[in-house]
Every structure is written in C-alpha cells, then in structure tokens.
C-alpha cells in the first residue's frame, strides 16, 4: 500500500510539473505574441520593384520575428499623398521621399532627425559607409532626415545598331578620343532623323535630364550652381546656362531633338528606344531591366560636353527612406531603415535586379558583374562624380511654375534668353519671400 502511494505521488508530481511547465511556455508565447508590433512601410514601385520589396519585407521579418511589416505601394501622386498623410498625422512609420519633394517634406516638421541613430541599435549603420554627396538632399541645418536607399546617375543611352547602320562613329569611340562633343551628338541625332529615326528625346516635367547639360558646358568639370544662396538669387540666367538652352532649342528646331512634352499622348522616350526608333535617351540604371529585352545592341556613355572633356559631372536622381516623427515604434523603425539601406539590404534589393546603383560602399560590382550594358561602369562613375538636384528651388515653392515656364521655350518657342531671365527673376522673388534661415 505504501509503495502504491509513493508511486502515485511521484506520477502526480510529474504531471503537475509538466502542467506547470506547459503553462509557463504558453504564457511566454502569449507574451511574445503580444509584444510583436506592426510597422507600416510606404513607397512607389513598378510591378517588378514591388515584388522585390515584398521579398525584402519577408526576409526582414524572418530575421526580426518581433516586427510585422505592412507594405503600401502608391502608384500615382505619391508626393501629394505623403504630404497629406503627414499633415493629418496618419503617415506610415517609414517611407520613401524623392529628391523632387524632400525639402517640402522636411518643412512639414513631421520627419524624425536621424543623426542620433547612427551606430546604435540592433542593426548598426554608419554615415561614413555612404558616399557623402548622397546625404545633401536630406540634410537640413545639420540634421539628417533620410537615408539614401540607392541612386541613379543620369547618362546617355544609345542605339549602337542604328548609329552603325548610319555609318557614323560610335559615341564610345568619340569619347575615348576626346571628341564626344555637343556637335558630334547633334550630328548623329540629325542624321538619324533624316533617315526616319528619332535622334534624341529631351524628357520633360523635371530637372533631371537638363541638369547634366548645364554641367556639360564647363571645361573644368565644375558642378553647375543654379542658386546664389548668400544673396537669395537664381543664377539660371547666367550666359552659360542660356547657351545650353539655345543648343537644345536649335536641335528641336532642326528636328534632330524632340521635346517629350510634344510627343503624342501615351508615347514615351523609353518606349521609343526599346522599339528601336530612338537613337539617344537620358536615363539612369532603372531602365536596364527593361532594355535587356531590346533586340538591338545598345550601350551607355556620359553626356557629351561642349569641349569634349571627360571630367563633366552629372545629376544623381535619388530617393531616401525617412521616419515619421509620430511613429510609436522608432527603435524598430530604425532597425528596418538600417536593414534596408545597409550593405546586406542594398545587395538583397539590387542583386540581379539591375535598377539602381548602390548608395553604400563596397558592392559596386553588382552594377558591372553581368556587363549589361558593356560600359556599366559609367553608372558608378556618375555617382562618384555627380551632384544632387537644386533643392532650394523646391524649398522656395518655385519648382512647378519654373518648369512650366521652361517648357514654353521648347513647346511655344519662347525666346530662350528672355524666358530664362524671366524664370530666374521669378525664382529670385520666391527666394526673397520664402527662403528662411540662410
């Protein structure tokens, strides 16, 4: 009887111990589940890019099981929607901001300064890991409001097959010989138009395609400066910039060049290039996945210059990822930003994708490893010798009107010199009125 009681007590004790252990595991798991938070991430993306971002989010959540990512893609009017959400305190925790809207977004007062986050947290990110030039658009009065996600220096893409068919020298050969000039660019484009092709399409609606032309006028390779910040004055009416506009206007007048704003509705420069009807277009690396489908030979080369010099700078199109100052989960939001923009994150997003140049050091081989295009190193060189958009124009609220007035030169045949002076005068007025703290 005593033996039976002892055995029963042992069995009962083991049962109670297991029950208690199971209960503790259940409580722990319930607590862990209750500690999982949801971060909202928003950006713009085409279908291919969206798929890659979804895969990155899954990759991140697997490594960070305490965070759930809610992903939002905005297909149109991104800047307006973001600014509206920020004004209504309903912005996502983390989101993209493009260089064409960064200053207006900073001025909303709803972005979290990120300086204090560098070198801290579960995922370490250091400012010195990036090319410093890429922080210029997001740095305001000593505070950094966004981290570069990647970048796209502007270069000339050209149809090698058409140029060879015309019996003309390829741009790369001209560039190597120091003869890649405005005149040679114009000559090829004009000959192509005479043979039924389009020579060059100047894209409209933003400063990106024109900014490298402004740089190409300088023999010493200096950066074009469009703003005299000290005197709050626009410099768009400087003789060299007017000279650039006159060169483009001549090309349009002679039908060697075409302004995109004059194209039939639905027709785009990249579509014309891919169909084999266009010789020259200016884009960044975002076109590579699309142009890999081309049934002709194509390559890239820096913008031609007035003098044939090889040291001209180019404009770098870019976006940053920012954090809402009203986010409830700032440490986790920074962990996502750091994971998204560090070397591993950029490699995950860009490897095999071919739509941008890394913003972080050490993985440039991603751009050149498949040799598409043959001179892909010009994308990387553009980042190393590039410059950002003139954000003071947008900061003063003058960007939209200035671009509309610029378009009148190419579409309505307004006098280039008088119109550039008018644009500079308008921007200067906006500077005097709206630029504060300089």
BAVEXNU-236583 format. One line per 3 residues: for each residue x, y, z of C-alpha. Coordinates in steps of 0.05 Angstrom, whole numbers, plus 5000, padded with zeros to 4 digits. Example, Ala and Ser with C-alpha at 12.3 -4.5 7.8 and 13.67 -1.06 7.14 Angstrom:
<pts>
5246 4910 5156 ~ 5273 4979 5143;
</pts>
This chain:
<pts>
5000 5000 5000 ~ 5056 5047 5018 ~ 5092 5030 4953;
5029 5047 4914 ~ 5022 5114 4949 ~ 5094 5133 4935;
5087 5115 4861 ~ 5022 5153 4856 ~ 5053 5214 4889;
5112 5211 4840 ~ 5067 5206 4780 ~ 5022 5261 4805;
5082 5306 4818 ~ 5110 5295 4748 ~ 5041 5311 4718;
5036 5375 4758 ~ 5107 5394 4739 ~ 5093 5384 4665;
5028 5422 4671 ~ 5064 5480 4704 ~ 5119 5478 4651;
5067 5478 4594 ~ 5030 5535 4627 ~ 5095 5576 4632;
5111 5562 4559 ~ 5041 5583 4538 ~ 5046 5647 4580;
5115 5662 4550 ~ 5089 5651 4479 ~ 5028 5694 4492;
5072 5750 4519 ~ 5119 5744 4459 ~ 5059 5748 4411;
5031 5808 4448 ~ 5099 5843 4441 ~ 5100 5837 4365;
5089 5904 4333 ~ 5068 5926 4263 ~ 5108 5976 4223;
5079 6009 4161 ~ 5126 6020 4102 ~ 5105 6060 4041;
5139 6075 3974 ~ 5128 6077 3899 ~ 5145 6017 3855;
5132 5986 3788 ~ 5108 5913 3789 ~ 5179 5884 3786;
5204 5930 3841 ~ 5143 5916 3884 ~ 5157 5842 3881;
5228 5853 3904 ~ 5205 5897 3962 ~ 5156 5844 3984;
5212 5793 3985 ~ 5256 5840 4025 ~ 5200 5851 4076;
5194 5775 4084 ~ 5269 5769 4091 ~ 5269 5824 4144;
5210 5794 4183 ~ 5244 5726 4185 ~ 5305 5758 4217;
5262 5802 4262 ~ 5203 5760 4286 ~ 5181 5815 4334;
5163 5860 4275 ~ 5107 5854 4224 ~ 5113 5897 4161;
5051 5926 4129 ~ 5072 5947 4059 ~ 5037 6002 4019;
5053 6018 3946 ~ 5029 6084 3917 ~ 5025 6084 3841;
5009 6158 3828 ~ 5011 6227 3861 ~ 5059 6199 3913;
5086 6266 3939 ~ 5017 6296 3948 ~ 4991 6234 3985;
5052 6232 4030 ~ 5047 6306 4048 ~ 4972 6298 4062;
4984 6239 4107 ~ 5039 6276 4145 ~ 4994 6337 4154;
4939 6291 4182 ~ 4987 6253 4228 ~ 4969 6189 4191;
5036 6177 4157 ~ 5069 6108 4155 ~ 5125 6093 4203;
5177 6092 4147 ~ 5171 6116 4075 ~ 5207 6138 4013;
5218 6212 3997 ~ 5241 6232 3927 ~ 5291 6287 3914;
5237 6328 3880 ~ 5198 6334 3945 ~ 5248 6325 4001;
5252 6397 4023 ~ 5176 6406 4025 ~ 5172 6342 4065;
5225 6365 4114 ~ 5188 6432 4121 ~ 5126 6395 4144;
5161 6385 4210 ~ 5139 6312 4212 ~ 5204 6276 4197;
5248 6246 4251 ~ 5320 6272 4253 ~ 5364 6210 4245;
5433 6234 4267 ~ 5428 6203 4337 ~ 5411 6134 4309;
5476 6122 4272 ~ 5520 6069 4305 ~ 5464 6047 4352;
5411 5994 4357 ~ 5408 5920 4337 ~ 5429 5936 4266;
5488 5983 4262 ~ 5490 6034 4206 ~ 5545 6087 4198;
5541 6151 4158 ~ 5613 6142 4133 ~ 5591 6078 4098;
5557 6121 4045 ~ 5581 6170 3992 ~ 5572 6235 4029;
5545 6271 3968 ~ 5482 6229 3973 ~ 5463 6260 4040;
5459 6330 4013 ~ 5386 6327 3994 ~ 5364 6303 4063;
5410 6344 4108 ~ 5379 6409 4132 ~ 5411 6455 4184;
5457 6399 4208 ~ 5402 6347 4216 ~ 5394 6286 4171;
5322 6268 4154 ~ 5331 6209 4107 ~ 5380 6153 4089;
5398 6141 4015 ~ 5366 6077 3990 ~ 5406 6075 3925;
5416 6124 3868 ~ 5412 6134 3793 ~ 5464 6179 3759;
5440 6204 3691 ~ 5477 6181 3629 ~ 5463 6177 3555;
5436 6111 3529 ~ 5445 6099 3455 ~ 5425 6050 3400;
5490 6023 3372 ~ 5456 5987 3315 ~ 5425 6050 3285;
5490 6090 3291 ~ 5530 6034 3257 ~ 5477 6029 3203;
5484 6104 3190 ~ 5559 6094 3180 ~ 5578 6140 3238;
5628 6131 3295 ~ 5600 6104 3359 ~ 5598 6151 3419;
5646 6108 3459 ~ 5700 6115 3405 ~ 5688 6190 3403;
5691 6193 3479 ~ 5757 6155 3481 ~ 5787 6203 3431;
5763 6265 3470 ~ 5715 6283 3413 ~ 5648 6268 3447;
5622 6339 3439 ~ 5555 6374 3431 ~ 5569 6380 3356;
5581 6305 3347 ~ 5518 6289 3388 ~ 5478 6336 3345;
5508 6308 3280 ~ 5488 6237 3297 ~ 5418 6257 3320;
5407 6299 3257 ~ 5430 6244 3211 ~ 5385 6194 3247;
5324 6240 3239 ~ 5338 6248 3165 ~ 5337 6172 3158;
5269 6165 3192 ~ 5291 6154 3264 ~ 5285 6199 3324;
5351 6229 3345 ~ 5344 6250 3417 ~ 5284 6259 3463;
5291 6310 3518 ~ 5246 6286 3574 ~ 5200 6336 3607;
5170 6350 3676 ~ 5232 6351 3719 ~ 5303 6379 3722;
5339 6312 3716 ~ 5351 6308 3641 ~ 5373 6382 3636;
5419 6386 3696 ~ 5475 6346 3664 ~ 5471 6391 3603;
5484 6450 3649 ~ 5546 6414 3675 ~ 5570 6397 3605;
5584 6470 3588 ~ 5643 6473 3636 ~ 5711 6452 3612;
5739 6447 3683 ~ 5686 6397 3706 ~ 5654 6441 3759;
5585 6430 3787 ~ 5531 6476 3759 ~ 5507 6524 3812;
5437 6549 3800 ~ 5428 6587 3865 ~ 5466 6644 3898;
5445 6626 3969 ~ 5480 6685 4002 ~ 5441 6736 3961;
5380 6692 3952 ~ 5384 6698 3877 ~ 5372 6649 3819;
5430 6640 3771 ~ 5391 6607 3715 ~ 5401 6669 3672;
5476 6661 3670 ~ 5503 6663 3599 ~ 5529 6591 3601;
5461 6563 3620 ~ 5426 6604 3567 ~ 5477 6576 3518;
5457 6505 3538 ~ 5383 6520 3527 ~ 5398 6552 3459;
5436 6488 3438 ~ 5375 6445 3457 ~ 5327 6493 3422;
5369 6490 3358 ~ 5365 6415 3359 ~ 5290 6416 3369;
5281 6469 3314 ~ 5322 6426 3265 ~ 5284 6363 3287;
5348 6329 3310 ~ 5319 6332 3380 ~ 5247 6324 3404;
5217 6351 3468 ~ 5178 6297 3504 ~ 5122 6346 3521;
5108 6350 3446 ~ 5101 6275 3435 ~ 5032 6244 3422;
4996 6223 3485 ~ 5020 6156 3511 ~ 5085 6158 3473;
5147 6156 3517 ~ 5222 6162 3504 ~ 5238 6095 3536;
5184 6061 3495 ~ 5211 6092 3431 ~ 5282 6070 3450;
5260 5998 3464 ~ 5222 5994 3398 ~ 5286 6014 3360;
5261 6082 3336 ~ 5304 6127 3381 ~ 5379 6136 3380;
5392 6176 3444 ~ 5357 6180 3511 ~ 5379 6202 3580;
5362 6157 3640 ~ 5392 6123 3700 ~ 5402 6050 3713;
5328 6040 3727 ~ 5318 6025 3652 ~ 5366 5966 3650;
5314 5912 3666 ~ 5270 5940 3611 ~ 5325 5950 3560;
5351 5879 3569 ~ 5292 5860 3526 ~ 5319 5901 3467;
5330 5865 3401 ~ 5388 5911 3382 ~ 5456 5929 3411;
5457 5987 3460 ~ 5506 6019 3509 ~ 5515 6080 3553;
5563 6139 3553 ~ 5569 6203 3594 ~ 5533 6265 3568;
5571 6299 3511 ~ 5606 6363 3531 ~ 5617 6429 3495;
5693 6418 3492 ~ 5698 6342 3491 ~ 5726 6340 3562;
5716 6276 3603 ~ 5710 6307 3672 ~ 5639 6334 3668;
5594 6319 3728 ~ 5524 6291 3722 ~ 5460 6296 3761;
5444 6239 3810 ~ 5370 6221 3816 ~ 5356 6192 3884;
5308 6178 3940 ~ 5316 6170 4015 ~ 5278 6129 4066;
5253 6171 4125 ~ 5218 6160 4191 ~ 5155 6194 4216;
5166 6235 4278 ~ 5099 6209 4304 ~ 5117 6135 4298;
5104 6097 4362 ~ 5160 6047 4347 ~ 5221 6089 4329;
5273 6038 4351 ~ 5241 5985 4308 ~ 5231 6034 4251;
5305 6050 4252 ~ 5321 5975 4252 ~ 5281 5969 4188;
5314 6031 4157 ~ 5384 6006 4176 ~ 5369 5936 4149;
5340 5965 4085 ~ 5399 6011 4070 ~ 5460 5974 4097;
5504 5932 4052 ~ 5464 5868 4061 ~ 5398 5905 4048;
5421 5940 3986 ~ 5453 5876 3959 ~ 5388 5838 3971;
5348 5891 3934 ~ 5396 5905 3876 ~ 5428 5838 3861;
5401 5811 3796 ~ 5352 5869 3793 ~ 5395 5920 3758;
5352 5981 3770 ~ 5398 6026 3811 ~ 5468 6040 3835;
5485 6024 3908 ~ 5488 6084 3954 ~ 5533 6046 4003;
5606 6029 3992 ~ 5633 5960 3977 ~ 5582 5929 3929;
5593 5967 3863 ~ 5607 5900 3830 ~ 5531 5890 3828;
5528 5942 3773 ~ 5582 5915 3728 ~ 5583 5840 3741;
5538 5819 3683 ~ 5567 5872 3635 ~ 5498 5897 3615;
5508 5947 3586 ~ 5580 5939 3565 ~ 5602 6004 3597;
5560 5998 3661 ~ 5618 6029 3700 ~ 5593 6097 3677;
5534 6089 3724 ~ 5582 6081 3782 ~ 5628 6137 3758;
5567 6182 3755 ~ 5555 6171 3829 ~ 5627 6186 3845;
5627 6249 3802 ~ 5556 6273 3809 ~ 5512 6324 3844;
5441 6326 3872 ~ 5382 6368 3849 ~ 5380 6442 3867;
5331 6434 3924 ~ 5327 6508 3940 ~ 5280 6519 3881;
5230 6470 3911 ~ 5242 6495 3981 ~ 5221 6565 3959;
5158 6536 3926 ~ 5181 6556 3857 ~ 5193 6488 3824;
5127 6476 3790 ~ 5120 6545 3759 ~ 5193 6547 3738;
5186 6481 3700 ~ 5122 6505 3667 ~ 5157 6569 3644;
5217 6528 3619 ~ 5171 6485 3577 ~ 5147 6547 3540;
5216 6552 3509 ~ 5212 6482 3479 ~ 5138 6479 3462;
5115 6551 3450 ~ 5181 6575 3421 ~ 5191 6630 3473;
5257 6667 3465 ~ 5308 6627 3506 ~ 5346 6686 3533;
5286 6727 3553 ~ 5249 6667 3582 ~ 5309 6644 3624;
5314 6714 3652 ~ 5240 6713 3668 ~ 5247 6645 3703;
5308 6669 3742 ~ 5270 6732 3763 ~ 5210 6692 3787;
5253 6643 3827 ~ 5292 6701 3858 ~ 5226 6732 3881;
5206 6666 3913 ~ 5274 6661 3946 ~ 5268 6730 3976;
5199 6713 4001 ~ 5205 6642 4024 ~ 5277 6621 4037;
5286 6627 4112 ~ 5345 6615 4158 ~ 5401 6625 4107;
</pts>
